[in-house]
């Protein structure tokens, strides 16, 4: 049951996040981070420790994207 729920979460949030990031929409990073608990759940249920480690890296990457797109101040570039 939990594995089925995790798979639905991965499909919905995973595909949505990649699509939004490809369209340069900052909310894709948020959806990507929302998808990570589903990846962790799948990795633990199925004893896929490589996926578990990969998910840690993805969580860091999505978090970095959120920081850059939502919280970091961007420098204005002056054109001559």
mmJSON file of the N, C-alpha and C atoms, coordinates in Angstrom:
{"data_MODEL":{"atom_site":{
"group_PDB":["ATOM","ATOM","ATOM","ATOM","ATOM","ATOM","ATOM","ATOM","ATOM","ATOM","ATOM","ATOM","ATOM","ATOM","ATOM","ATOM","ATOM","ATOM","ATOM","ATOM","ATOM","ATOM","ATOM","ATOM","ATOM","ATOM","ATOM","ATOM","ATOM","ATOM","ATOM","ATOM","ATOM","ATOM","ATOM","ATOM","ATOM","ATOM","ATOM","ATOM","ATOM","ATOM","ATOM","ATOM","ATOM","ATOM","ATOM","ATOM","ATOM","ATOM","ATOM","ATOM","ATOM","ATOM","ATOM","ATOM","ATOM","ATOM","ATOM","ATOM","ATOM","ATOM","ATOM","ATOM","ATOM","ATOM","ATOM","ATOM","ATOM","ATOM","ATOM","ATOM","ATOM","ATOM","ATOM","ATOM","ATOM","ATOM","ATOM","ATOM","ATOM","ATOM","ATOM","ATOM","ATOM","ATOM","ATOM","ATOM","ATOM","ATOM","ATOM","ATOM","ATOM","ATOM","ATOM","ATOM","ATOM","ATOM","ATOM","ATOM","ATOM","ATOM","ATOM","ATOM","ATOM","ATOM","ATOM","ATOM","ATOM","ATOM","ATOM","ATOM","ATOM","ATOM","ATOM","ATOM","ATOM","ATOM","ATOM","ATOM","ATOM","ATOM","ATOM","ATOM","ATOM","ATOM","ATOM","ATOM","ATOM","ATOM","ATOM","ATOM","ATOM","ATOM","ATOM","ATOM","ATOM","ATOM","ATOM","ATOM","ATOM","ATOM","ATOM","ATOM","ATOM","ATOM","ATOM","ATOM","ATOM","ATOM","ATOM","ATOM","ATOM","ATOM","ATOM","ATOM","ATOM","ATOM","ATOM","ATOM","ATOM","ATOM","ATOM","ATOM","ATOM","ATOM","ATOM","ATOM","ATOM","ATOM","ATOM","ATOM","ATOM","ATOM","ATOM","ATOM","ATOM","ATOM","ATOM","ATOM","ATOM","ATOM","ATOM","ATOM","ATOM","ATOM","ATOM","ATOM","ATOM","ATOM","ATOM","ATOM","ATOM","ATOM","ATOM","ATOM","ATOM","ATOM","ATOM","ATOM","ATOM","ATOM","ATOM","ATOM","ATOM","ATOM","ATOM","ATOM","ATOM","ATOM","ATOM","ATOM","ATOM","ATOM","ATOM","ATOM","ATOM","ATOM","ATOM","ATOM","ATOM","ATOM","ATOM","ATOM","ATOM","ATOM","ATOM","ATOM","ATOM","ATOM","ATOM","ATOM","ATOM","ATOM","ATOM","ATOM","ATOM","ATOM","ATOM","ATOM"],
"id":[1,2,3,4,5,6,7,8,9,10,11,12,13,14,15,16,17,18,19,20,21,22,23,24,25,26,27,28,29,30,31,32,33,34,35,36,37,38,39,40,41,42,43,44,45,46,47,48,49,50,51,52,53,54,55,56,57,58,59,60,61,62,63,64,65,66,67,68,69,70,71,72,73,74,75,76,77,78,79,80,81,82,83,84,85,86,87,88,89,90,91,92,93,94,95,96,97,98,99,100,101,102,103,104,105,106,107,108,109,110,111,112,113,114,115,116,117,118,119,120,121,122,123,124,125,126,127,128,129,130,131,132,133,134,135,136,137,138,139,140,141,142,143,144,145,146,147,148,149,150,151,152,153,154,155,156,157,158,159,160,161,162,163,164,165,166,167,168,169,170,171,172,173,174,175,176,177,178,179,180,181,182,183,184,185,186,187,188,189,190,191,192,193,194,195,196,197,198,199,200,201,202,203,204,205,206,207,208,209,210,211,212,213,214,215,216,217,218,219,220,221,222,223,224,225,226,227,228,229,230,231,232,233,234,235,236,237,238,239,240],
"type_symbol":["N","C","C","N","C","C","N","C","C","N","C","C","N","C","C","N","C","C","N","C","C","N","C","C","N","C","C","N","C","C","N","C","C","N","C","C","N","C","C","N","C","C","N","C","C","N","C","C","N","C","C","N","C","C","N","C","C","N","C","C","N","C","C","N","C","C","N","C","C","N","C","C","N","C","C","N","C","C","N","C","C","N","C","C","N","C","C","N","C","C","N","C","C","N","C","C","N","C","C","N","C","C","N","C","C","N","C","C","N","C","C","N","C","C","N","C","C","N","C","C","N","C","C","N","C","C","N","C","C","N","C","C","N","C","C","N","C","C","N","C","C","N","C","C","N","C","C","N","C","C","N","C","C","N","C","C","N","C","C","N","C","C","N","C","C","N","C","C","N","C","C","N","C","C","N","C","C","N","C","C","N","C","C","N","C","C","N","C","C","N","C","C","N","C","C","N","C","C","N","C","C","N","C","C","N","C","C","N","C","C","N","C","C","N","C","C","N","C","C","N","C","C","N","C","C","N","C","C","N","C","C","N","C","C","N","C","C","N","C","C"],
"label_atom_id":["N","CA","C","N","CA","C","N","CA","C","N","CA","C","N","CA","C","N","CA","C","N","CA","C","N","CA","C","N","CA","C","N","CA","C","N","CA","C","N","CA","C","N","CA","C","N","CA","C","N","CA","C","N","CA","C","N","CA","C","N","CA","C","N","CA","C","N","CA","C","N","CA","C","N","CA","C","N","CA","C","N","CA","C","N","CA","C","N","CA","C","N","CA","C","N","CA","C","N","CA","C","N","CA","C","N","CA","C","N","CA","C","N","CA","C","N","CA","C","N","CA","C","N","CA","C","N","CA","C","N","CA","C","N","CA","C","N","CA","C","N","CA","C","N","CA","C","N","CA","C","N","CA","C","N","CA","C","N","CA","C","N","CA","C","N","CA","C","N","CA","C","N","CA","C","N","CA","C","N","CA","C","N","CA","C","N","CA","C","N","CA","C","N","CA","C","N","CA","C","N","CA","C","N","CA","C","N","CA","C","N","CA","C","N","CA","C","N","CA","C","N","CA","C","N","CA","C","N","CA","C","N","CA","C","N","CA","C","N","CA","C","N","CA","C","N","CA","C","N","CA","C","N","CA","C","N","CA","C","N","CA","C","N","CA","C","N","CA","C","N","CA","C","N","CA","C","N","CA","C"],
"label_alt_id":[null,null,null,null,null,null,null,null,null,null,null,null,null,null,null,null,null,null,null,null,null,null,null,null,null,null,null,null,null,null,null,null,null,null,null,null,null,null,null,null,null,null,null,null,null,null,null,null,null,null,null,null,null,null,null,null,null,null,null,null,null,null,null,null,null,null,null,null,null,null,null,null,null,null,null,null,null,null,null,null,null,null,null,null,null,null,null,null,null,null,null,null,null,null,null,null,null,null,null,null,null,null,null,null,null,null,null,null,null,null,null,null,null,null,null,null,null,null,null,null,null,null,null,null,null,null,null,null,null,null,null,null,null,null,null,null,null,null,null,null,null,null,null,null,null,null,null,null,null,null,null,null,null,null,null,null,null,null,null,null,null,null,null,null,null,null,null,null,null,null,null,null,null,null,null,null,null,null,null,null,null,null,null,null,null,null,null,null,null,null,null,null,null,null,null,null,null,null,null,null,null,null,null,null,null,null,null,null,null,null,null,null,null,null,null,null,null,null,null,null,null,null,null,null,null,null,null,null,null,null,null,null,null,null,null,null,null,null,null,null],
"label_comp_id":["UNK","UNK","UNK","UNK","UNK","UNK","UNK","UNK","UNK","UNK","UNK","UNK","UNK","UNK","UNK","UNK","UNK","UNK","UNK","UNK","UNK","UNK","UNK","UNK","UNK","UNK","UNK","UNK","UNK","UNK","UNK","UNK","UNK","UNK","UNK","UNK","UNK","UNK","UNK","UNK","UNK","UNK","UNK","UNK","UNK","UNK","UNK","UNK","UNK","UNK","UNK","UNK","UNK","UNK","UNK","UNK","UNK","UNK","UNK","UNK","UNK","UNK","UNK","UNK","UNK","UNK","UNK","UNK","UNK","UNK","UNK","UNK","UNK","UNK","UNK","UNK","UNK","UNK","UNK","UNK","UNK","UNK","UNK","UNK","UNK","UNK","UNK","UNK","UNK","UNK","UNK","UNK","UNK","UNK","UNK","UNK","UNK","UNK","UNK","UNK","UNK","UNK","UNK","UNK","UNK","UNK","UNK","UNK","UNK","UNK","UNK","UNK","UNK","UNK","UNK","UNK","UNK","UNK","UNK","UNK","UNK","UNK","UNK","UNK","UNK","UNK","UNK","UNK","UNK","UNK","UNK","UNK","UNK","UNK","UNK","UNK","UNK","UNK","UNK","UNK","UNK","UNK","UNK","UNK","UNK","UNK","UNK","UNK","UNK","UNK","UNK","UNK","UNK","UNK","UNK","UNK","UNK","UNK","UNK","UNK","UNK","UNK","UNK","UNK","UNK","UNK","UNK","UNK","UNK","UNK","UNK","UNK","UNK","UNK","UNK","UNK","UNK","UNK","UNK","UNK","UNK","UNK","UNK","UNK","UNK","UNK","UNK","UNK","UNK","UNK","UNK","UNK","UNK","UNK","UNK","UNK","UNK","UNK","UNK","UNK","UNK","UNK","UNK","UNK","UNK","UNK","UNK","UNK","UNK","UNK","UNK","UNK","UNK","UNK","UNK","UNK","UNK","UNK","UNK","UNK","UNK","UNK","UNK","UNK","UNK","UNK","UNK","UNK","UNK","UNK","UNK","UNK","UNK","UNK","UNK","UNK","UNK","UNK","UNK","UNK"],
"label_asym_id":["A","A","A","A","A","A","A","A","A","A","A","A","A","A","A","A","A","A","A","A","A","A","A","A","A","A","A","A","A","A","A","A","A","A","A","A","A","A","A","A","A","A","A","A","A","A","A","A","A","A","A","A","A","A","A","A","A","A","A","A","A","A","A","A","A","A","A","A","A","A","A","A","A","A","A","A","A","A","A","A","A","A","A","A","A","A","A","A","A","A","A","A","A","A","A","A","A","A","A","A","A","A","A","A","A","A","A","A","A","A","A","A","A","A","A","A","A","A","A","A","A","A","A","A","A","A","A","A","A","A","A","A","A","A","A","A","A","A","A","A","A","A","A","A","A","A","A","A","A","A","A","A","A","A","A","A","A","A","A","A","A","A","A","A","A","A","A","A","A","A","A","A","A","A","A","A","A","A","A","A","A","A","A","A","A","A","A","A","A","A","A","A","A","A","A","A","A","A","A","A","A","A","A","A","A","A","A","A","A","A","A","A","A","A","A","A","A","A","A","A","A","A","A","A","A","A","A","A","A","A","A","A","A","A","A","A","A","A","A","A"],
"label_entity_id":["1","1","1","1","1","1","1","1","1","1","1","1","1","1","1","1","1","1","1","1","1","1","1","1","1","1","1","1","1","1","1","1","1","1","1","1","1","1","1","1","1","1","1","1","1","1","1","1","1","1","1","1","1","1","1","1","1","1","1","1","1","1","1","1","1","1","1","1","1","1","1","1","1","1","1","1","1","1","1","1","1","1","1","1","1","1","1","1","1","1","1","1","1","1","1","1","1","1","1","1","1","1","1","1","1","1","1","1","1","1","1","1","1","1","1","1","1","1","1","1","1","1","1","1","1","1","1","1","1","1","1","1","1","1","1","1","1","1","1","1","1","1","1","1","1","1","1","1","1","1","1","1","1","1","1","1","1","1","1","1","1","1","1","1","1","1","1","1","1","1","1","1","1","1","1","1","1","1","1","1","1","1","1","1","1","1","1","1","1","1","1","1","1","1","1","1","1","1","1","1","1","1","1","1","1","1","1","1","1","1","1","1","1","1","1","1","1","1","1","1","1","1","1","1","1","1","1","1","1","1","1","1","1","1","1","1","1","1","1","1"],
"label_seq_id":[1,1,1,2,2,2,3,3,3,4,4,4,5,5,5,6,6,6,7,7,7,8,8,8,9,9,9,10,10,10,11,11,11,12,12,12,13,13,13,14,14,14,15,15,15,16,16,16,17,17,17,18,18,18,19,19,19,20,20,20,21,21,21,22,22,22,23,23,23,24,24,24,25,25,25,26,26,26,27,27,27,28,28,28,29,29,29,30,30,30,31,31,31,32,32,32,33,33,33,34,34,34,35,35,35,36,36,36,37,37,37,38,38,38,39,39,39,40,40,40,41,41,41,42,42,42,43,43,43,44,44,44,45,45,45,46,46,46,47,47,47,48,48,48,49,49,49,50,50,50,51,51,51,52,52,52,53,53,53,54,54,54,55,55,55,56,56,56,57,57,57,58,58,58,59,59,59,60,60,60,61,61,61,62,62,62,63,63,63,64,64,64,65,65,65,66,66,66,67,67,67,68,68,68,69,69,69,70,70,70,71,71,71,72,72,72,73,73,73,74,74,74,75,75,75,76,76,76,77,77,77,78,78,78,79,79,79,80,80,80],
"pdbx_PDB_ins_code":[null,null,null,null,null,null,null,null,null,null,null,null,null,null,null,null,null,null,null,null,null,null,null,null,null,null,null,null,null,null,null,null,null,null,null,null,null,null,null,null,null,null,null,null,null,null,null,null,null,null,null,null,null,null,null,null,null,null,null,null,null,null,null,null,null,null,null,null,null,null,null,null,null,null,null,null,null,null,null,null,null,null,null,null,null,null,null,null,null,null,null,null,null,null,null,null,null,null,null,null,null,null,null,null,null,null,null,null,null,null,null,null,null,null,null,null,null,null,null,null,null,null,null,null,null,null,null,null,null,null,null,null,null,null,null,null,null,null,null,null,null,null,null,null,null,null,null,null,null,null,null,null,null,null,null,null,null,null,null,null,null,null,null,null,null,null,null,null,null,null,null,null,null,null,null,null,null,null,null,null,null,null,null,null,null,null,null,null,null,null,null,null,null,null,null,null,null,null,null,null,null,null,null,null,null,null,null,null,null,null,null,null,null,null,null,null,null,null,null,null,null,null,null,null,null,null,null,null,null,null,null,null,null,null,null,null,null,null,null,null],
"Cartn_x":[0.816,0.0,0.864,1.841,2.696,3.553,3.995,4.812,4.001,2.735,1.861,1.667,1.435,1.277,2.568,3.7,4.992,5.195,4.812,4.978,4.117,2.904,2.038,2.65,3.174,3.826,5.035,5.821,7.003,6.59,5.596,5.162,4.603,3.682,3.035,4.006,4.667,5.545,6.849,7.371,8.617,8.486,7.456,7.266,6.924,6.053,5.679,6.884,7.743,8.901,9.873,10.16,11.087,10.516,9.223,8.578,8.658,8.361,8.419,9.842,10.815,12.208,12.631,12.199,12.527,11.913,10.792,10.142,10.637,11.692,12.311,11.336,10.514,9.568,10.125,10.298,10.935,10.142,8.85,8.046,8.373,9.091,9.538,10.469,11.268,12.172,11.383,10.308,9.471,8.82,8.251,7.64,8.678,9.887,10.953,11.269,11.316,11.584,10.416,9.195,8.023,8.064,8.657,8.717,9.714,10.653,11.735,11.278,10.308,9.877,9.357,8.751,8.264,9.43,10.506,11.697,12.333,12.435,12.985,12.158,10.841,9.963,10.157,10.212,10.431,11.778,12.81,14.142,14.18,13.54,13.564,12.714,11.515,10.632,11.289,11.961,12.538,14.029,14.575,15.983,16.917,16.636,17.454,18.355,19.491,20.332,21.061,21.287,21.854,20.884,19.618,18.578,18.464,18.621,18.561,19.653,20.869,21.983,21.759,21.281,20.978,19.915,18.938,17.87,18.398,19.393,20.025,20.63,21.306,21.876,20.813,19.725,18.628,17.982,17.818,17.233,18.093,19.41,20.317,20.179,20.111,20.02,18.728,17.6,16.325,16.357,16.935,17.029,17.89,18.978,19.835,19.078,18.314,17.5,16.498,15.87,14.923,15.636,16.8,17.563,17.9,18.408,18.827,17.638,16.544,15.413,14.516,14.466,13.544,14.223,15.429,16.006,17.268,18.041,19.278,18.962,19.667,19.483,20.292,19.621,20.267,20.862,22.059,22.707,22.132,21.891,21.428,22.619,22.469,23.532,23.225,24.176,23.993,24.534,23.789,24.233,24.593,25.642,26.081,25.405],
"Cartn_y":[-1.197,0.0,1.266,1.353,2.542,2.684,1.563,1.611,2.151,1.773,2.262,3.777,4.254,5.698,6.426,5.856,6.467,6.547,5.513,5.514,6.583,6.769,7.834,9.202,9.398,10.663,10.941,9.913,10.067,10.478,9.807,10.119,11.542,11.873,13.174,14.319,14.276,15.382,15.38,14.202,14.109,14.667,14.232,14.722,16.207,16.625,18.041,18.925,18.483,19.305,19.462,18.377,18.455,19.325,19.202,20.02,21.5,21.839,23.25,23.803,23.021,23.475,23.688,22.818,22.968,24.238,24.655,25.891,27.112,26.935,27.98,28.59,27.72,28.127,27.681,28.628,28.319,27.336,27.178,26.265,24.808,24.552,23.199,22.679,23.571,23.165,22.769,23.472,23.149,21.78,21.54,20.239,19.121,19.414,18.422,18.05,19.047,18.779,18.02,18.329,17.609,16.135,15.843,14.455,13.601,14.211,13.46,12.491,12.837,11.826,10.546,10.671,9.484,8.618,9.278,8.529,7.846,8.564,7.961,6.753,6.893,5.803,4.573,4.797,3.697,3.017,3.828,3.267,2.398,2.857,2.103,0.834,0.954,-0.216,-1.327,-0.948,-1.934,-2.187,-1.64,-1.826,-1.446,-0.327,0.169,1.287,0.897,1.851,2.8,2.378,3.298,4.425,4.087,5.098,6.001,5.436,6.225,7.297,6.911,7.874,8.9,8.449,9.351,10.373,9.939,10.821,11.903,11.587,12.608,13.696,13.288,14.262,15.086,14.45,15.175,16.166,15.755,16.655,17.897,17.71,18.846,19.731,19.124,19.885,20.682,20.068,20.791,21.921,21.676,22.715,23.878,23.579,24.628,25.452,24.799,25.506,26.428,25.967,26.818,28.019,27.797,28.917,29.935,29.473,30.382,31.143,30.452,31.091,31.901,31.557,32.243,33.2,32.905,33.653,34.447,34.023,34.735,36.015,37.075,38.343,38.299,38.66,38.64,40.011,39.989,41.242,41.702,42.995,43.574,43.796,43.4,43.561,44.8,45.713,46.932,46.704,47.102,47.008,48.385,48.444,49.742,50.035],
"Cartn_z":[0.0,0.0,0.0,0.933,1.003,-0.242,-0.777,-1.99,-3.161,-3.249,-4.31,-4.191,-2.986,-2.753,-3.124,-2.746,-3.071,-4.578,-5.294,-6.751,-7.408,-6.908,-7.445,-7.166,-5.959,-5.609,-6.477,-6.736,-7.584,-8.992,-9.532,-10.902,-10.978,-10.097,-10.179,-9.909,-8.752,-8.385,-9.182,-9.487,-10.248,-11.656,-12.373,-13.739,-13.736,-12.82,-12.747,-12.457,-11.559,-11.187,-12.35,-13.047,-14.173,-15.281,-15.539,-16.564,-16.209,-14.962,-14.559,-14.594,-14.166,-14.218,-15.67,-16.557,-17.976,-18.555,-17.998,-18.436,-17.664,-16.863,-16.047,-15.039,-14.466,-13.442,-12.092,-11.172,-9.891,-9.029,-9.271,-8.474,-8.76,-9.851,-10.128,-9.043,-8.469,-7.393,-6.143,-5.889,-4.731,-4.929,-6.114,-6.372,-6.332,-6.788,-6.715,-5.279,-4.419,-3.007,-2.367,-2.783,-2.274,-2.687,-3.834,-4.305,-3.526,-2.868,-2.22,-1.13,-0.276,0.715,0.064,-1.112,-1.817,-2.303,-2.744,-3.145,-1.933,-0.81,0.41,0.836,0.813,1.205,0.316,-0.988,-1.927,-1.677,-1.453,-1.231,0.026,1.09,2.339,2.231,1.684,1.56,0.747,-0.345,-1.259,-1.031,0.049,0.409,-0.745,-1.373,-2.477,-1.94,-1.395,-0.684,-1.63,-2.858,-3.843,-4.144,-4.295,-4.508,-3.29,-2.104,-0.876,-0.868,-1.221,-1.272,-2.379,-3.538,-4.637,-4.233,-3.47,-3.023,-2.094,-1.292,-0.451,-1.329,-2.4,-3.334,-4.03,-4.433,-5.08,-4.115,-2.87,-1.873,-1.711,-1.65,-1.568,-2.808,-3.987,-5.24,-5.327,-4.999,-5.014,-3.997,-2.817,-1.784,-2.251,-2.924,-3.465,-4.506,-5.357,-6.339,-5.676,-4.611,-3.872,-3.287,-2.696,-2.139,-3.223,-4.346,-5.422,-6.003,-6.28,-6.954,-6.034,-4.743,-3.844,-2.863,-2.425,-1.316,-1.637,-2.612,-2.918,-3.668,-3.291,-3.99,-5.275,-6.356,-7.67,-7.966,-8.51,-8.896,-10.218,-10.301,-11.558,-12.463,-13.698,-14.682,-15.502,-15.515,-16.308,-17.691,-18.655,-20.04,-20.548,-21.31,-21.842,-23.156],
"occupancy":[1.0,1.0,1.0,1.0,1.0,1.0,1.0,1.0,1.0,1.0,1.0,1.0,1.0,1.0,1.0,1.0,1.0,1.0,1.0,1.0,1.0,1.0,1.0,1.0,1.0,1.0,1.0,1.0,1.0,1.0,1.0,1.0,1.0,1.0,1.0,1.0,1.0,1.0,1.0,1.0,1.0,1.0,1.0,1.0,1.0,1.0,1.0,1.0,1.0,1.0,1.0,1.0,1.0,1.0,1.0,1.0,1.0,1.0,1.0,1.0,1.0,1.0,1.0,1.0,1.0,1.0,1.0,1.0,1.0,1.0,1.0,1.0,1.0,1.0,1.0,1.0,1.0,1.0,1.0,1.0,1.0,1.0,1.0,1.0,1.0,1.0,1.0,1.0,1.0,1.0,1.0,1.0,1.0,1.0,1.0,1.0,1.0,1.0,1.0,1.0,1.0,1.0,1.0,1.0,1.0,1.0,1.0,1.0,1.0,1.0,1.0,1.0,1.0,1.0,1.0,1.0,1.0,1.0,1.0,1.0,1.0,1.0,1.0,1.0,1.0,1.0,1.0,1.0,1.0,1.0,1.0,1.0,1.0,1.0,1.0,1.0,1.0,1.0,1.0,1.0,1.0,1.0,1.0,1.0,1.0,1.0,1.0,1.0,1.0,1.0,1.0,1.0,1.0,1.0,1.0,1.0,1.0,1.0,1.0,1.0,1.0,1.0,1.0,1.0,1.0,1.0,1.0,1.0,1.0,1.0,1.0,1.0,1.0,1.0,1.0,1.0,1.0,1.0,1.0,1.0,1.0,1.0,1.0,1.0,1.0,1.0,1.0,1.0,1.0,1.0,1.0,1.0,1.0,1.0,1.0,1.0,1.0,1.0,1.0,1.0,1.0,1.0,1.0,1.0,1.0,1.0,1.0,1.0,1.0,1.0,1.0,1.0,1.0,1.0,1.0,1.0,1.0,1.0,1.0,1.0,1.0,1.0,1.0,1.0,1.0,1.0,1.0,1.0,1.0,1.0,1.0,1.0,1.0,1.0,1.0,1.0,1.0,1.0,1.0,1.0],
"B_iso_or_equiv":[0.0,0.0,0.0,0.0,0.0,0.0,0.0,0.0,0.0,0.0,0.0,0.0,0.0,0.0,0.0,0.0,0.0,0.0,0.0,0.0,0.0,0.0,0.0,0.0,0.0,0.0,0.0,0.0,0.0,0.0,0.0,0.0,0.0,0.0,0.0,0.0,0.0,0.0,0.0,0.0,0.0,0.0,0.0,0.0,0.0,0.0,0.0,0.0,0.0,0.0,0.0,0.0,0.0,0.0,0.0,0.0,0.0,0.0,0.0,0.0,0.0,0.0,0.0,0.0,0.0,0.0,0.0,0.0,0.0,0.0,0.0,0.0,0.0,0.0,0.0,0.0,0.0,0.0,0.0,0.0,0.0,0.0,0.0,0.0,0.0,0.0,0.0,0.0,0.0,0.0,0.0,0.0,0.0,0.0,0.0,0.0,0.0,0.0,0.0,0.0,0.0,0.0,0.0,0.0,0.0,0.0,0.0,0.0,0.0,0.0,0.0,0.0,0.0,0.0,0.0,0.0,0.0,0.0,0.0,0.0,0.0,0.0,0.0,0.0,0.0,0.0,0.0,0.0,0.0,0.0,0.0,0.0,0.0,0.0,0.0,0.0,0.0,0.0,0.0,0.0,0.0,0.0,0.0,0.0,0.0,0.0,0.0,0.0,0.0,0.0,0.0,0.0,0.0,0.0,0.0,0.0,0.0,0.0,0.0,0.0,0.0,0.0,0.0,0.0,0.0,0.0,0.0,0.0,0.0,0.0,0.0,0.0,0.0,0.0,0.0,0.0,0.0,0.0,0.0,0.0,0.0,0.0,0.0,0.0,0.0,0.0,0.0,0.0,0.0,0.0,0.0,0.0,0.0,0.0,0.0,0.0,0.0,0.0,0.0,0.0,0.0,0.0,0.0,0.0,0.0,0.0,0.0,0.0,0.0,0.0,0.0,0.0,0.0,0.0,0.0,0.0,0.0,0.0,0.0,0.0,0.0,0.0,0.0,0.0,0.0,0.0,0.0,0.0,0.0,0.0,0.0,0.0,0.0,0.0,0.0,0.0,0.0,0.0,0.0,0.0],
"pdbx_formal_charge":[null,null,null,null,null,null,null,null,null,null,null,null,null,null,null,null,null,null,null,null,null,null,null,null,null,null,null,null,null,null,null,null,null,null,null,null,null,null,null,null,null,null,null,null,null,null,null,null,null,null,null,null,null,null,null,null,null,null,null,null,null,null,null,null,null,null,null,null,null,null,null,null,null,null,null,null,null,null,null,null,null,null,null,null,null,null,null,null,null,null,null,null,null,null,null,null,null,null,null,null,null,null,null,null,null,null,null,null,null,null,null,null,null,null,null,null,null,null,null,null,null,null,null,null,null,null,null,null,null,null,null,null,null,null,null,null,null,null,null,null,null,null,null,null,null,null,null,null,null,null,null,null,null,null,null,null,null,null,null,null,null,null,null,null,null,null,null,null,null,null,null,null,null,null,null,null,null,null,null,null,null,null,null,null,null,null,null,null,null,null,null,null,null,null,null,null,null,null,null,null,null,null,null,null,null,null,null,null,null,null,null,null,null,null,null,null,null,null,null,null,null,null,null,null,null,null,null,null,null,null,null,null,null,null,null,null,null,null,null,null],
"auth_seq_id":[1,1,1,2,2,2,3,3,3,4,4,4,5,5,5,6,6,6,7,7,7,8,8,8,9,9,9,10,10,10,11,11,11,12,12,12,13,13,13,14,14,14,15,15,15,16,16,16,17,17,17,18,18,18,19,19,19,20,20,20,21,21,21,22,22,22,23,23,23,24,24,24,25,25,25,26,26,26,27,27,27,28,28,28,29,29,29,30,30,30,31,31,31,32,32,32,33,33,33,34,34,34,35,35,35,36,36,36,37,37,37,38,38,38,39,39,39,40,40,40,41,41,41,42,42,42,43,43,43,44,44,44,45,45,45,46,46,46,47,47,47,48,48,48,49,49,49,50,50,50,51,51,51,52,52,52,53,53,53,54,54,54,55,55,55,56,56,56,57,57,57,58,58,58,59,59,59,60,60,60,61,61,61,62,62,62,63,63,63,64,64,64,65,65,65,66,66,66,67,67,67,68,68,68,69,69,69,70,70,70,71,71,71,72,72,72,73,73,73,74,74,74,75,75,75,76,76,76,77,77,77,78,78,78,79,79,79,80,80,80],
"auth_comp_id":["UNK","UNK","UNK","UNK","UNK","UNK","UNK","UNK","UNK","UNK","UNK","UNK","UNK","UNK","UNK","UNK","UNK","UNK","UNK","UNK","UNK","UNK","UNK","UNK","UNK","UNK","UNK","UNK","UNK","UNK","UNK","UNK","UNK","UNK","UNK","UNK","UNK","UNK","UNK","UNK","UNK","UNK","UNK","UNK","UNK","UNK","UNK","UNK","UNK","UNK","UNK","UNK","UNK","UNK","UNK","UNK","UNK","UNK","UNK","UNK","UNK","UNK","UNK","UNK","UNK","UNK","UNK","UNK","UNK","UNK","UNK","UNK","UNK","UNK","UNK","UNK","UNK","UNK","UNK","UNK","UNK","UNK","UNK","UNK","UNK","UNK","UNK","UNK","UNK","UNK","UNK","UNK","UNK","UNK","UNK","UNK","UNK","UNK","UNK","UNK","UNK","UNK","UNK","UNK","UNK","UNK","UNK","UNK","UNK","UNK","UNK","UNK","UNK","UNK","UNK","UNK","UNK","UNK","UNK","UNK","UNK","UNK","UNK","UNK","UNK","UNK","UNK","UNK","UNK","UNK","UNK","UNK","UNK","UNK","UNK","UNK","UNK","UNK","UNK","UNK","UNK","UNK","UNK","UNK","UNK","UNK","UNK","UNK","UNK","UNK","UNK","UNK","UNK","UNK","UNK","UNK","UNK","UNK","UNK","UNK","UNK","UNK","UNK","UNK","UNK","UNK","UNK","UNK","UNK","UNK","UNK","UNK","UNK","UNK","UNK","UNK","UNK","UNK","UNK","UNK","UNK","UNK","UNK","UNK","UNK","UNK","UNK","UNK","UNK","UNK","UNK","UNK","UNK","UNK","UNK","UNK","UNK","UNK","UNK","UNK","UNK","UNK","UNK","UNK","UNK","UNK","UNK","UNK","UNK","UNK","UNK","UNK","UNK","UNK","UNK","UNK","UNK","UNK","UNK","UNK","UNK","UNK","UNK","UNK","UNK","UNK","UNK","UNK","UNK","UNK","UNK","UNK","UNK","UNK","UNK","UNK","UNK","UNK","UNK","UNK"],
"auth_asym_id":["A","A","A","A","A","A","A","A","A","A","A","A","A","A","A","A","A","A","A","A","A","A","A","A","A","A","A","A","A","A","A","A","A","A","A","A","A","A","A","A","A","A","A","A","A","A","A","A","A","A","A","A","A","A","A","A","A","A","A","A","A","A","A","A","A","A","A","A","A","A","A","A","A","A","A","A","A","A","A","A","A","A","A","A","A","A","A","A","A","A","A","A","A","A","A","A","A","A","A","A","A","A","A","A","A","A","A","A","A","A","A","A","A","A","A","A","A","A","A","A","A","A","A","A","A","A","A","A","A","A","A","A","A","A","A","A","A","A","A","A","A","A","A","A","A","A","A","A","A","A","A","A","A","A","A","A","A","A","A","A","A","A","A","A","A","A","A","A","A","A","A","A","A","A","A","A","A","A","A","A","A","A","A","A","A","A","A","A","A","A","A","A","A","A","A","A","A","A","A","A","A","A","A","A","A","A","A","A","A","A","A","A","A","A","A","A","A","A","A","A","A","A","A","A","A","A","A","A","A","A","A","A","A","A","A","A","A","A","A","A"],
"auth_atom_id":["N","CA","C","N","CA","C","N","CA","C","N","CA","C","N","CA","C","N","CA","C","N","CA","C","N","CA","C","N","CA","C","N","CA","C","N","CA","C","N","CA","C","N","CA","C","N","CA","C","N","CA","C","N","CA","C","N","CA","C","N","CA","C","N","CA","C","N","CA","C","N","CA","C","N","CA","C","N","CA","C","N","CA","C","N","CA","C","N","CA","C","N","CA","C","N","CA","C","N","CA","C","N","CA","C","N","CA","C","N","CA","C","N","CA","C","N","CA","C","N","CA","C","N","CA","C","N","CA","C","N","CA","C","N","CA","C","N","CA","C","N","CA","C","N","CA","C","N","CA","C","N","CA","C","N","CA","C","N","CA","C","N","CA","C","N","CA","C","N","CA","C","N","CA","C","N","CA","C","N","CA","C","N","CA","C","N","CA","C","N","CA","C","N","CA","C","N","CA","C","N","CA","C","N","CA","C","N","CA","C","N","CA","C","N","CA","C","N","CA","C","N","CA","C","N","CA","C","N","CA","C","N","CA","C","N","CA","C","N","CA","C","N","CA","C","N","CA","C","N","CA","C","N","CA","C","N","CA","C","N","CA","C","N","CA","C","N","CA","C","N","CA","C","N","CA","C","N","CA","C"],
"pdbx_PDB_model_num":[1,1,1,1,1,1,1,1,1,1,1,1,1,1,1,1,1,1,1,1,1,1,1,1,1,1,1,1,1,1,1,1,1,1,1,1,1,1,1,1,1,1,1,1,1,1,1,1,1,1,1,1,1,1,1,1,1,1,1,1,1,1,1,1,1,1,1,1,1,1,1,1,1,1,1,1,1,1,1,1,1,1,1,1,1,1,1,1,1,1,1,1,1,1,1,1,1,1,1,1,1,1,1,1,1,1,1,1,1,1,1,1,1,1,1,1,1,1,1,1,1,1,1,1,1,1,1,1,1,1,1,1,1,1,1,1,1,1,1,1,1,1,1,1,1,1,1,1,1,1,1,1,1,1,1,1,1,1,1,1,1,1,1,1,1,1,1,1,1,1,1,1,1,1,1,1,1,1,1,1,1,1,1,1,1,1,1,1,1,1,1,1,1,1,1,1,1,1,1,1,1,1,1,1,1,1,1,1,1,1,1,1,1,1,1,1,1,1,1,1,1,1,1,1,1,1,1,1,1,1,1,1,1,1,1,1,1,1,1,1]
}}}
